[in-house]
């Protein structure tokens, strides 16, 4: 291994003309560059590192300024293995599956229709901005789920607090990052990344659950109504029906 070797990485913006680069990079603006020394790669195992990008001044009168960071993956590969790595990447892309589901909103009305009373609506549930992203590949699985807003209303006529559950109204939830800056943060944001190194081992590389502040106000009459509705459900009949269905599915013997 040549420990004193080094190479330079440049990040260019193809959409910004007006630079003095020649050749294939003509007309591309330099965002930043970094020089990587090969002495940091001591083994054949991959090395991941965040490197700061700098943009040297054109007239060299001011010091270099940091314009961002770049994550790179460094690894020594024996001669001839570079093509095998490329084939593995192509195989991974070929086996990738991506699912994206987006719902603007969904509503659920809970009505108590017991036989001994007039049907009445107990609760109304509203869910807005549901998004689900699932990506599976040979190496890892990624799941992202978010809900923009949730509200549960008490529909009883005697209710003093009609809103049971909702996001806290104090303050505005805005994103701080450059991506989506100024947009409202989702009420619930879940992200999970699972690595598939060992089929007998569940390895979670990254997992985050972000939940914004909620206001909960529950009245005793609301809880009593839900409990009374659940007790009035024919749950025993459902279990018996399932048992009879299993018995009927058994083949009968002809005499």
C-alpha positions as CSV (number, residue, x, y, z in Angstrom):
1,X,0.0,0.0,0.0
2,X,1.4,3.4,-1.0
3,X,0.8,5.4,2.2
4,X,1.9,8.7,0.8
5,X,-0.6,8.7,-2.2
6,X,-3.5,11.1,-2.2
7,X,-6.3,12.0,-4.5
8,X,-8.7,15.0,-4.9
9,X,-12.5,14.9,-5.0
10,X,-14.3,17.8,-6.6
11,X,-18.1,18.5,-6.4
12,X,-19.4,20.6,-9.4
13,X,-22.7,22.2,-10.1
14,X,-23.7,21.5,-13.8
15,X,-26.5,24.1,-13.6
16,X,-24.3,27.1,-12.9
17,X,-22.3,28.3,-15.9
18,X,-19.5,30.9,-15.8
19,X,-16.5,29.1,-14.6
20,X,-13.0,28.7,-16.1
21,X,-12.8,24.9,-16.0
22,X,-11.6,23.3,-19.2
23,X,-12.3,19.9,-20.7
24,X,-15.4,18.0,-19.6
25,X,-15.9,20.3,-16.6
26,X,-16.2,23.5,-18.7
27,X,-19.1,25.7,-17.6
28,X,-19.5,23.9,-14.3
29,X,-19.3,25.8,-11.0
30,X,-17.1,24.4,-8.3
31,X,-19.1,23.8,-5.1
32,X,-16.2,22.4,-3.1
33,X,-13.2,20.0,-3.1
34,X,-11.3,17.8,-0.7
35,X,-8.0,16.0,-0.7
36,X,-8.0,12.5,0.7
37,X,-4.7,10.8,1.8
38,X,-4.5,7.1,1.3
39,X,-2.7,6.6,4.6
40,X,-6.1,6.7,6.4
41,X,-7.1,3.4,4.7
42,X,-5.1,0.9,6.8
43,X,-6.9,-2.4,6.1
44,X,-9.0,-3.9,3.4
45,X,-12.2,-3.2,5.3
46,X,-14.3,-0.2,4.2
47,X,-13.8,3.2,5.9
48,X,-16.6,5.7,6.1
49,X,-15.7,9.4,6.8
50,X,-17.3,12.8,6.6
51,X,-14.9,15.2,4.8
52,X,-15.3,19.0,4.7
53,X,-15.5,20.6,1.3
54,X,-13.6,23.8,0.7
55,X,-13.8,26.3,-2.1
56,X,-10.6,28.1,-2.7
57,X,-10.9,31.7,-3.7
58,X,-10.3,32.5,-7.4
59,X,-7.8,35.3,-6.6
60,X,-6.3,33.5,-3.7
61,X,-6.6,36.7,-1.5
62,X,-8.9,35.2,1.0
63,X,-8.6,31.9,2.9
64,X,-10.6,28.8,1.9
65,X,-14.1,28.6,3.1
66,X,-16.0,25.5,4.1
67,X,-19.0,25.0,1.7
68,X,-20.4,21.7,3.1
69,X,-19.6,18.1,4.0
70,X,-19.3,14.9,1.9
71,X,-19.6,11.4,3.2
72,X,-17.2,9.0,1.3
73,X,-16.5,5.3,1.5
74,X,-12.9,4.2,1.1
75,X,-11.7,0.6,0.6
76,X,-8.7,-1.1,-0.8
77,X,-9.7,-3.7,-3.4
78,X,-7.4,-6.4,-4.9
79,X,-6.8,-6.2,-8.6
80,X,-9.7,-7.6,-10.5
81,X,-12.2,-7.3,-7.7
82,X,-13.5,-3.9,-8.8
83,X,-15.6,-5.5,-11.6
84,X,-17.0,-8.0,-9.1
85,X,-18.1,-5.0,-6.9
86,X,-19.8,-3.4,-9.8
87,X,-21.6,-6.6,-10.6
88,X,-22.8,-6.8,-7.0
89,X,-24.1,-3.3,-7.1
90,X,-26.0,-4.0,-10.3
91,X,-27.5,-7.2,-8.7
92,X,-28.5,-5.1,-5.7
93,X,-30.3,-2.6,-7.9
94,X,-32.0,-5.4,-9.8
95,X,-33.4,-6.9,-6.6
96,X,-34.6,-3.6,-5.1
97,X,-38.3,-3.1,-4.4
98,X,-39.9,0.3,-3.6
99,X,-43.4,1.0,-2.4
100,X,-44.8,4.5,-1.8
101,X,-48.3,5.2,-0.4
102,X,-49.7,8.6,0.2
103,X,-53.2,9.4,1.6
104,X,-54.4,13.0,2.0
105,X,-56.8,12.0,4.8
106,X,-59.1,9.4,6.3
107,X,-62.1,9.7,8.7
108,X,-63.7,7.2,11.0
109,X,-67.0,7.7,12.8
110,X,-67.7,5.5,15.9
111,X,-71.5,5.0,16.4
112,X,-73.1,3.1,19.3
113,X,-76.1,1.2,17.8
114,X,-77.1,-0.9,20.7
115,X,-80.6,-2.4,20.5
116,X,-81.8,-0.8,23.7
117,X,-81.2,2.8,22.7
118,X,-81.3,5.2,19.7
119,X,-78.0,5.0,17.7
120,X,-75.7,7.8,18.7
121,X,-72.3,8.9,17.4
122,X,-69.6,8.7,20.1
123,X,-66.4,9.8,18.4
124,X,-65.0,11.1,15.2
125,X,-61.4,10.4,14.2
126,X,-59.6,12.4,11.5
127,X,-56.1,11.5,10.2
128,X,-54.4,13.7,7.6
129,X,-51.3,13.5,5.5
130,X,-50.4,9.8,5.8
131,X,-47.2,8.7,4.0
132,X,-45.6,5.3,3.8
133,X,-42.3,4.5,2.0
134,X,-40.9,1.0,2.0
135,X,-37.7,0.0,0.2
136,X,-36.2,-3.5,0.2
137,X,-32.9,-4.6,-1.3
138,X,-30.4,-7.4,-0.9
139,X,-28.5,-5.6,1.8
140,X,-31.1,-3.6,3.8
141,X,-34.7,-2.7,4.3
142,X,-35.9,0.9,4.9
143,X,-39.3,2.0,6.3
144,X,-40.6,5.5,6.7
145,X,-44.0,6.4,8.0
146,X,-45.4,9.8,8.9
147,X,-48.7,11.4,9.8
148,X,-49.3,15.1,9.5
149,X,-52.3,15.6,11.8
150,X,-54.6,13.5,14.0
151,X,-57.7,14.7,15.8
152,X,-60.3,12.8,17.9
153,X,-63.6,14.6,18.6
154,X,-66.2,13.8,21.3
155,X,-69.5,13.8,19.5
156,X,-71.7,13.5,22.6
157,X,-74.2,16.4,22.9
158,X,-73.4,16.8,26.6
159,X,-69.7,17.2,26.0
160,X,-67.9,20.2,27.5
161,X,-64.6,19.5,25.7
162,X,-65.4,18.4,22.2
163,X,-61.8,17.8,21.2
164,X,-60.4,14.7,22.9
165,X,-57.0,14.4,21.2
166,X,-55.2,16.9,19.0
167,X,-51.8,18.5,18.4
168,X,-50.8,21.3,20.8
169,X,-51.9,24.6,19.3
170,X,-49.1,26.6,21.0
171,X,-46.2,27.3,18.7
172,X,-45.8,26.4,15.0
173,X,-43.9,23.2,14.1
174,X,-41.5,24.2,11.3
175,X,-38.6,22.3,9.9
176,X,-35.1,23.6,10.6
177,X,-33.2,21.8,7.9
178,X,-32.6,23.3,4.4
179,X,-34.7,20.5,2.9
180,X,-38.3,21.5,3.4
181,X,-37.4,24.6,5.5
182,X,-40.5,26.5,6.6
183,X,-42.8,23.5,6.2
184,X,-44.8,22.1,9.1
185,X,-43.3,19.1,10.8
186,X,-45.5,15.9,10.8
187,X,-47.2,15.0,14.1
188,X,-45.6,11.5,13.9
189,X,-42.5,10.6,12.0
190,X,-41.0,7.0,12.1
191,X,-38.0,5.7,10.3
192,X,-36.4,2.3,10.5
193,X,-33.4,0.8,8.6
194,X,-32.7,-2.9,9.0
195,X,-29.5,-4.6,7.7
196,X,-29.7,-8.1,6.2
197,X,-26.3,-9.4,7.1
198,X,-27.5,-12.5,8.9
199,X,-30.9,-14.1,8.2
200,X,-31.1,-15.4,11.8
201,X,-30.3,-12.0,13.4
202,X,-32.4,-8.8,13.3
203,X,-30.0,-5.9,13.1
204,X,-31.5,-2.4,13.3
205,X,-28.9,0.1,12.1
206,X,-31.1,3.1,12.6
207,X,-34.5,3.8,14.2
208,X,-36.2,7.0,15.2
209,X,-39.7,7.9,16.4
210,X,-40.6,11.6,16.6
211,X,-43.9,12.6,18.2
212,X,-44.9,16.2,18.6
213,X,-46.8,17.6,21.6
214,X,-50.4,16.5,22.0
215,X,-53.4,17.8,24.1
216,X,-55.6,15.1,25.7
217,X,-58.9,15.9,27.4
218,X,-61.2,12.9,28.3
219,X,-64.5,13.2,30.0
220,X,-66.0,10.4,32.1
221,X,-69.2,10.2,30.0
222,X,-67.1,9.7,26.9
223,X,-65.2,6.8,28.5
224,X,-68.4,5.3,29.8
225,X,-70.0,5.4,26.4
226,X,-67.1,3.6,24.8
227,X,-67.0,1.0,27.5
228,X,-70.8,0.4,27.2
229,X,-70.5,0.1,23.4
230,X,-67.7,-2.5,23.7
231,X,-69.7,-4.5,26.3
232,X,-72.7,-4.5,24.0
233,X,-70.8,-6.0,21.1
234,X,-71.6,-9.7,20.3
235,X,-68.1,-10.8,20.8
236,X,-69.1,-14.2,22.0
237,X,-71.2,-14.8,18.9
238,X,-68.2,-13.9,16.7
239,X,-66.0,-16.5,18.5
240,X,-68.7,-19.1,18.2
241,X,-69.2,-18.4,14.5
242,X,-65.4,-18.8,14.0
243,X,-65.5,-22.1,15.8
244,X,-68.4,-23.4,13.7
245,X,-66.7,-22.3,10.5
246,X,-63.6,-24.4,11.4
247,X,-65.8,-27.4,12.1
248,X,-67.7,-27.1,8.9
249,X,-64.5,-26.9,6.9
250,X,-63.6,-30.5,8.0
251,X,-64.3,-33.1,5.2
252,X,-67.3,-35.3,5.9
253,X,-67.2,-39.0,5.6
254,X,-69.8,-40.7,3.4
255,X,-71.3,-43.9,4.8
